[in-house]
Protein backbone atom coordinates (compact mmCIF):
# COMPACT_ATOMS: atom_id res chain seq x y z
CA UNK A 1 0.00 0.00 0.00
CA UNK A 2 2.83 2.35 0.90
CA UNK A 3 4.55 1.59 -2.40
CA UNK A 4 1.37 2.37 -4.33
CA UNK A 5 0.90 5.62 -2.41
CA UNK A 6 4.53 6.61 -3.01
CA UNK A 7 4.12 5.87 -6.72
CA UNK A 8 0.94 7.96 -6.92
CA UNK A 9 2.65 10.90 -5.19
CA UNK A 10 5.65 10.64 -7.54
CA UNK A 11 3.40 10.58 -10.60
CA UNK A 12 1.42 13.56 -9.27
CA UNK A 13 4.61 15.59 -8.70
CA UNK A 14 5.97 14.69 -12.17
CA UNK A 15 2.64 15.53 -13.84
CA UNK A 16 2.44 18.82 -11.97
CA UNK A 17 5.97 19.63 -13.10
CA UNK A 18 5.00 19.01 -16.71
CA UNK A 19 1.98 21.31 -16.42
CA UNK A 20 4.13 24.03 -14.82
CA UNK A 21 6.77 23.74 -17.53
CA UNK A 22 4.11 23.87 -20.26
CA UNK A 23 2.64 27.00 -18.66
CA UNK A 24 6.08 28.65 -18.52
CA UNK A 25 6.77 27.82 -22.18
CA UNK A 26 3.40 29.25 -23.19
CA UNK A 27 4.10 32.39 -21.17
CA UNK A 28 7.51 32.78 -22.83
CA UNK A 29 6.03 32.30 -26.30
CA UNK A 30 3.42 34.95 -25.66
CA UNK A 31 5.95 37.38 -24.25
CA UNK A 32 6.73 40.38 -26.47
CA UNK A 33 10.47 39.86 -27.02
CA UNK A 34 12.23 43.05 -28.21
CA UNK A 35 13.84 42.80 -31.67
CA UNK A 36 16.22 45.08 -33.51
CA UNK A 37 13.52 46.10 -35.97
CA UNK A 38 11.06 46.83 -33.15
CA UNK A 39 13.71 48.97 -31.44
CA UNK A 40 14.27 50.88 -34.68
CA UNK A 41 10.53 51.35 -35.11
CA UNK A 42 10.21 52.88 -31.65
CA UNK A 43 13.48 54.81 -31.38
CA UNK A 44 14.64 55.22 -34.98
CA UNK A 45 17.42 53.68 -37.07
CA UNK A 46 20.80 54.86 -35.68
CA UNK A 47 22.67 57.01 -38.24
CA UNK A 48 25.70 59.24 -38.48
CA UNK A 49 25.23 62.56 -40.26
CA UNK A 50 27.21 65.47 -41.62
CA UNK A 51 26.32 68.84 -43.07
CA UNK A 52 26.77 69.56 -46.78
CA UNK A 53 29.22 72.41 -47.36
CA UNK A 54 30.15 74.75 -50.18
CA UNK A 55 33.79 74.63 -51.25
CA UNK A 56 36.15 74.11 -54.17
CA UNK A 57 36.78 70.58 -55.36
CA UNK A 58 39.40 68.94 -57.55
CA UNK A 59 37.45 66.91 -60.11
CA UNK A 60 39.06 63.57 -60.93
CA UNK A 61 38.58 60.57 -63.18
CA UNK A 62 39.48 57.05 -62.07
CA UNK A 63 41.79 54.92 -64.23
CA UNK A 64 42.99 51.35 -63.84
CA UNK A 65 46.53 50.59 -64.92
CA UNK A 66 49.54 48.33 -64.54
CA UNK A 67 53.16 49.08 -63.80
CA UNK A 68 54.96 49.37 -67.14
CA UNK A 69 58.48 50.16 -65.97
CA UNK A 70 60.12 51.71 -62.92
CA UNK A 71 57.98 54.76 -62.09
CA UNK A 72 55.63 54.50 -65.08
CA UNK A 73 52.09 53.12 -64.96
CA UNK A 74 50.21 52.41 -68.20
CA UNK A 75 46.44 52.53 -68.61
CA UNK A 76 44.07 51.85 -71.51
CA UNK A 77 41.13 54.26 -71.60
CA UNK A 78 38.00 54.83 -73.65
CA UNK A 79 37.84 57.80 -76.07
CA UNK A 80 35.45 59.74 -73.80
CA UNK A 81 38.02 59.49 -70.99
CA UNK A 82 41.04 60.23 -73.16
CA UNK A 83 39.43 63.47 -74.34
CA UNK A 84 39.35 64.74 -70.75
CA UNK A 85 43.04 64.09 -70.06
CA UNK A 86 45.98 66.41 -70.67
CA UNK A 87 49.74 65.99 -70.56
CA UNK A 88 50.91 67.18 -67.15
CA UNK A 89 47.61 66.44 -65.39
CA UNK A 90 48.17 65.63 -61.72
CA UNK A 91 47.69 61.97 -60.77
CA UNK A 92 47.67 60.07 -57.51
CA UNK A 93 47.71 56.47 -56.30
CA UNK A 94 46.84 55.60 -52.70
CA UNK A 95 48.13 52.16 -51.80
CA UNK A 96 48.56 50.65 -48.33
CA UNK A 97 48.11 54.14 -46.83
CA UNK A 98 51.00 55.42 -48.98
CA UNK A 99 50.33 58.21 -51.51
CA UNK A 100 52.21 58.21 -54.83
CA UNK A 101 52.07 61.50 -56.75
CA UNK A 102 52.63 61.71 -60.49
CA UNK A 103 51.67 63.37 -63.77
CA UNK A 104 50.28 62.22 -67.10
CA UNK A 105 53.34 61.92 -69.35
CA UNK A 106 51.92 60.32 -72.50
CA UNK A 107 48.58 60.06 -74.32
CA UNK A 108 48.46 58.16 -77.61
CA UNK A 109 47.17 60.20 -80.53
CA UNK A 110 45.62 57.23 -82.31
CA UNK A 111 43.16 54.71 -80.96
CA UNK A 112 44.07 51.03 -80.94
CA UNK A 113 42.10 49.51 -83.81
CA UNK A 114 41.68 46.20 -82.02
CA UNK A 115 40.50 47.41 -78.60
CA UNK A 116 39.16 50.87 -79.44
CA UNK A 117 41.15 52.29 -76.51
CA UNK A 118 43.86 54.92 -76.07
CA UNK A 119 47.11 54.34 -74.19
CA UNK A 120 47.90 56.67 -71.31
CA UNK A 121 51.13 56.67 -69.31
CA UNK A 122 51.62 58.30 -65.93
CA UNK A 123 55.04 58.92 -64.43
CA UNK A 124 55.28 58.98 -60.64
CA UNK A 125 57.82 60.62 -58.38
CA UNK A 126 58.91 57.27 -56.93
CA UNK A 127 58.96 53.65 -57.94
CA UNK A 128 55.78 51.62 -57.40
CA UNK A 129 56.22 47.93 -56.70
CA UNK A 130 53.01 46.17 -57.71
CA UNK A 131 52.09 42.91 -59.42
CA UNK A 132 48.38 43.64 -59.62
CA UNK A 133 46.47 46.44 -61.32
CA UNK A 134 46.53 49.90 -59.77
CA UNK A 135 43.76 52.45 -59.31
CA UNK A 136 44.80 55.97 -60.32
CA UNK A 137 42.98 59.25 -59.71
CA UNK A 138 43.75 61.84 -62.39
CA UNK A 139 42.71 65.46 -61.97
CA UNK A 140 40.66 66.75 -64.92
CA UNK A 141 39.45 70.08 -63.58
CA UNK A 142 38.63 72.25 -60.62
CA UNK A 143 35.09 73.00 -59.47
CA UNK A 144 34.71 76.33 -57.67
CA UNK A 145 32.23 76.87 -54.84
CA UNK A 146 30.34 73.62 -55.27
CA UNK A 147 28.03 71.96 -52.77
CA UNK A 148 30.16 69.07 -51.55
CA UNK A 149 29.36 65.90 -49.58
CA UNK A 150 31.36 62.84 -48.60
CA UNK A 151 31.13 59.92 -51.00
CA UNK A 152 29.58 57.78 -48.25
CA UNK A 153 26.52 60.07 -48.28
CA UNK A 154 25.61 59.29 -51.89
CA UNK A 155 23.89 56.09 -52.97
CA UNK A 156 23.36 55.08 -56.60
CA UNK A 157 21.08 52.11 -55.93
CA UNK A 158 18.36 51.93 -58.55
CA UNK A 159 20.48 53.76 -61.13
CA UNK A 160 19.99 57.27 -59.69
CA UNK A 161 22.17 59.21 -57.30
CA UNK A 162 20.35 60.11 -54.08
CA UNK A 163 20.91 61.08 -50.47
CA UNK A 164 18.90 60.93 -47.25
CA UNK A 165 18.31 64.35 -45.69
CA UNK A 166 17.49 64.58 -41.99
CA UNK A 167 14.42 66.73 -41.28
CA UNK A 168 12.81 67.60 -37.94
CA UNK A 169 15.81 65.96 -36.21
CA UNK A 170 14.38 62.44 -36.38
CA UNK A 171 13.08 61.71 -39.87
CA UNK A 172 14.83 61.33 -43.25
CA UNK A 173 13.66 62.29 -46.72
CA UNK A 174 14.97 60.56 -49.83
CA UNK A 175 16.26 63.18 -52.28
CA UNK A 176 17.44 62.60 -55.86
CA UNK A 177 20.53 64.61 -56.79
CA UNK A 178 22.62 65.40 -59.87
CA UNK A 179 26.40 65.05 -59.59
CA UNK A 180 28.85 67.44 -61.24
CA UNK A 181 32.17 65.88 -60.21
CA UNK A 182 34.04 63.82 -57.67
CA UNK A 183 37.39 62.81 -56.25
CA UNK A 184 38.65 60.15 -53.82
CA UNK A 185 36.66 61.51 -50.89
CA UNK A 186 33.87 63.79 -52.10
CA UNK A 187 31.09 64.32 -54.61
CA UNK A 188 30.21 67.74 -56.00
CA UNK A 189 26.45 68.25 -56.28
CA UNK A 190 25.00 70.12 -59.27
CA UNK A 191 21.40 70.15 -58.02
CA UNK A 192 19.12 68.61 -55.40
CA UNK A 193 21.10 69.63 -52.33
CA UNK A 194 21.98 72.88 -50.58
CA UNK A 195 24.85 73.81 -48.30
CA UNK A 196 23.71 73.33 -44.71
CA UNK A 197 21.52 70.28 -45.41
CA UNK A 198 22.10 67.52 -42.85
CA UNK A 199 22.66 64.23 -44.63
CA UNK A 200 23.21 60.61 -43.61
CA UNK A 201 26.77 59.36 -44.12
CA UNK A 202 26.42 55.90 -42.55
CA UNK A 203 24.93 52.66 -43.91
CA UNK A 204 21.71 53.42 -45.82
CA UNK A 205 20.51 49.87 -46.52
CA UNK A 206 17.87 50.00 -43.79
CA UNK A 207 16.59 53.46 -44.65
CA UNK A 208 13.56 54.46 -46.66
CA UNK A 209 11.73 57.70 -47.36
CA UNK A 210 10.13 59.15 -44.21
CA UNK A 211 12.07 56.68 -42.03
CA UNK A 212 12.43 57.56 -38.35
CA UNK A 213 16.10 57.87 -37.37
CA UNK A 214 18.21 58.33 -34.27
CA UNK A 215 21.11 60.69 -35.03
CA UNK A 216 24.29 59.57 -33.25
CA UNK A 217 26.85 62.27 -32.56
CA UNK A 218 30.39 61.25 -33.47
CA UNK A 219 32.99 61.47 -30.76
CA UNK A 220 35.86 63.61 -32.02
C-alpha atoms as one frame of an Amber mdcrd trajectory, in Angstrom:
protein
   0.000   0.000   0.000   2.830   2.352   0.896   4.551   1.594  -2.405   1.372
   2.368  -4.325   0.902   5.616  -2.407   4.529   6.612  -3.012   4.118   5.865
  -6.718   0.941   7.958  -6.921   2.646  10.896  -5.188   5.647  10.640  -7.536
   3.396  10.582 -10.605   1.425  13.557  -9.270   4.608  15.586  -8.704   5.969
  14.686 -12.167   2.641  15.527 -13.843   2.442  18.819 -11.969   5.974  19.629
 -13.102   4.996  19.012 -16.711   1.979  21.312 -16.423   4.133  24.028 -14.816
   6.767  23.741 -17.533   4.108  23.872 -20.255   2.640  27.004 -18.664   6.076
  28.653 -18.522   6.770  27.821 -22.184   3.397  29.250 -23.185   4.097  32.392
 -21.174   7.506  32.776 -22.830   6.030  32.298 -26.301   3.420  34.948 -25.663
   5.947  37.380 -24.251   6.727  40.377 -26.474  10.467  39.864 -27.017  12.228
  43.050 -28.209  13.843  42.799 -31.667  16.224  45.081 -33.509  13.524  46.097
 -35.966  11.062  46.830 -33.150  13.708  48.969 -31.435  14.268  50.885 -34.683
  10.527  51.350 -35.111  10.206  52.877 -31.653  13.480  54.808 -31.382  14.642
  55.222 -34.979  17.420  53.679 -37.066  20.801  54.861 -35.675  22.668  57.013
 -38.236  25.704  59.243 -38.480  25.226  62.555 -40.260  27.215  65.472 -41.624
  26.321  68.844 -43.067  26.772  69.561 -46.780  29.218  72.406 -47.355  30.153
  74.751 -50.178  33.791  74.633 -51.250  36.147  74.115 -54.173  36.785  70.576
 -55.357  39.399  68.942 -57.551  37.445  66.911 -60.108  39.061  63.572 -60.929
  38.583  60.569 -63.177  39.479  57.049 -62.074  41.789  54.923 -64.232  42.991
  51.349 -63.837  46.534  50.594 -64.923  49.542  48.335 -64.543  53.164  49.078
 -63.801  54.964  49.372 -67.139  58.482  50.162 -65.966  60.121  51.708 -62.917
  57.984  54.755 -62.087  55.634  54.498 -65.081  52.087  53.124 -64.961  50.213
  52.407 -68.199  46.442  52.528 -68.614  44.069  51.853 -71.513  41.129  54.257
 -71.596  38.002  54.830 -73.652  37.838  57.800 -76.073  35.452  59.745 -73.803
  38.016  59.490 -70.991  41.045  60.226 -73.164  39.430  63.469 -74.343  39.348
  64.738 -70.749  43.037  64.089 -70.058  45.978  66.406 -70.674  49.736  65.994
 -70.563  50.906  67.176 -67.153  47.610  66.441 -65.390  48.168  65.631 -61.722
  47.688  61.971 -60.775  47.667  60.065 -57.512  47.709  56.472 -56.299  46.841
  55.600 -52.695  48.129  52.159 -51.798  48.563  50.650 -48.334  48.112  54.137
 -46.834  51.000  55.425 -48.979  50.325  58.208 -51.512  52.205  58.213 -54.831
  52.072  61.502 -56.755  52.626  61.713 -60.490  51.668  63.373 -63.772  50.280
  62.222 -67.103  53.341  61.924 -69.352  51.923  60.317 -72.503  48.583  60.058
 -74.325  48.462  58.159 -77.611  47.168  60.198 -80.532  45.620  57.229 -82.308
  43.160  54.707 -80.958  44.067  51.030 -80.936  42.103  49.505 -83.809  41.678
  46.204 -82.021  40.496  47.410 -78.602  39.160  50.865 -79.444  41.149  52.289
 -76.510  43.856  54.918 -76.070  47.112  54.338 -74.192  47.901  56.670 -71.305
  51.131  56.668 -69.307  51.616  58.305 -65.927  55.042  58.924 -64.431  55.276
  58.980 -60.643  57.823  60.616 -58.377  58.908  57.272 -56.929  58.957  53.648
 -57.942  55.782  51.621 -57.399  56.215  47.928 -56.702  53.009  46.166 -57.708
  52.094  42.910 -59.422  48.376  43.644 -59.617  46.467  46.441 -61.317  46.534
  49.898 -59.772  43.762  52.454 -59.306  44.796  55.970 -60.324  42.982  59.245
 -59.709  43.752  61.842 -62.392  42.708  65.460 -61.972  40.663  66.754 -64.917
  39.447  70.075 -63.582  38.628  72.250 -60.624  35.092  73.002 -59.466  34.711
  76.327 -57.667  32.229  76.873 -54.837  30.340  73.618 -55.275  28.026  71.965
 -52.773  30.158  69.070 -51.553  29.358  65.901 -49.583  31.356  62.837 -48.596
  31.132  59.916 -51.004  29.580  57.784 -48.247  26.523  60.066 -48.284  25.614
  59.292 -51.891  23.894  56.089 -52.970  23.358  55.082 -56.596  21.077  52.111
 -55.932  18.364  51.932 -58.550  20.479  53.758 -61.129  19.987  57.267 -59.689
  22.173  59.211 -57.295  20.354  60.112 -54.085  20.913  61.081 -50.469  18.896
  60.927 -47.255  18.309  64.347 -45.690  17.486  64.585 -41.985  14.422  66.727
 -41.281  12.812  67.600 -37.938  15.812  65.961 -36.212  14.384  62.441 -36.384
  13.085  61.714 -39.873  14.832  61.326 -43.248  13.661  62.294 -46.717  14.966
  60.555 -49.835  16.257  63.183 -52.278  17.437  62.598 -55.861  20.534  64.614
 -56.785  22.624  65.398 -59.869  26.401  65.050 -59.595  28.852  67.439 -61.237
  32.172  65.881 -60.209  34.045  63.823 -57.673  37.393  62.810 -56.252  38.652
  60.152 -53.816  36.664  61.507 -50.890  33.865  63.791 -52.101  31.085  64.321
 -54.610  30.215  67.741 -55.997  26.447  68.252 -56.284  25.001  70.118 -59.267
  21.401  70.145 -58.022  19.123  68.610 -55.403  21.100  69.628 -52.327  21.978
  72.876 -50.578  24.848  73.812 -48.304  23.705  73.326 -44.707  21.524  70.281
 -45.407  22.105  67.522 -42.848  22.658  64.226 -44.633  23.205  60.610 -43.606
  26.775  59.359 -44.124  26.421  55.898 -42.545  24.927  52.665 -43.908  21.709
  53.417 -45.824  20.511  49.869 -46.522  17.869  49.997 -43.787  16.591  53.456
 -44.650  13.557  54.463 -46.664  11.729  57.697 -47.357  10.127  59.154 -44.208
  12.072  56.681 -42.028  12.429  57.559 -38.346  16.100  57.867 -37.366  18.206
  58.333 -34.268  21.106  60.685 -35.026  24.293  59.573 -33.254  26.852  62.274
 -32.560  30.391  61.253 -33.474  32.995  61.474 -30.761  35.861  63.613 -32.017
